[in-house]
Amino acid sequence: MPKNTLPTYAIVELLIRLEKHNGAIGDYRGHAVYDTEVIVKTSGGSIILPESIIIRQFESPELITDNDLAPIALLFKTAS
């Protein structure tokens, strides 16, 4: 899905949810789409999100559980 059609607010909502698992994530700054993943830059660093979870957040956020989010939060890299 091209960047201009990816719902940015769904990424922001995911970051808010992911902060419960990793408080260092910070605020949304931008993103870049690569094949099936999205690299999201935040005020704290960056995180790689599967495009599929962004679409799930957009379409059916209630179906994303803490068990889905916890391993994704571990992908966060702090800014150097």
TAQUILIN-V920735 format. One record per residue. N is the residue number from 1. RES is the residue in one small letter. NEAR is the number of other ideal C-beta (glycine too) atoms within 8 Angstrom. Layout:
N/RES/NEAR, N/RES/NEAR
This chain:
1/m/6, 2/p/6, 3/k/7, 4/n/4, 5/t/5, 6/l/14, 7/p/7, 8/t/8, 9/y/6, 10/a/13, 11/i/16, 12/v/9, 13/e/10, 14/l/13, 15/l/15, 16/i/7, 17/r/10, 18/l/14, 19/e/10, 20/k/6, 21/h/8, 22/n/9, 23/g/4, 24/a/8, 25/i/13, 26/g/9, 27/d/6, 28/y/10, 29/r/6, 30/g/6, 31/h/12, 32/a/7, 33/v/11, 34/y/7, 35/d/4, 36/t/6, 37/e/10, 38/v/14, 39/i/10, 40/v/13, 41/k/8, 42/t/13, 43/s/5, 44/g/9, 45/g/12, 46/s/10, 47/i/15, 48/i/9, 49/l/13, 50/p/10, 51/e/12, 52/s/7, 53/i/12, 54/i/15, 55/i/10, 56/r/11, 57/q/13, 58/f/8, 59/e/6, 60/s/6, 61/p/10, 62/e/4, 63/l/6, 64/i/11, 65/t/6, 66/d/7, 67/n/5, 68/d/9, 69/l/14, 70/a/9, 71/p/7, 72/i/12, 73/a/12, 74/l/7, 75/l/9, 76/f/13, 77/k/7, 78/t/7, 79/a/6, 80/s/2
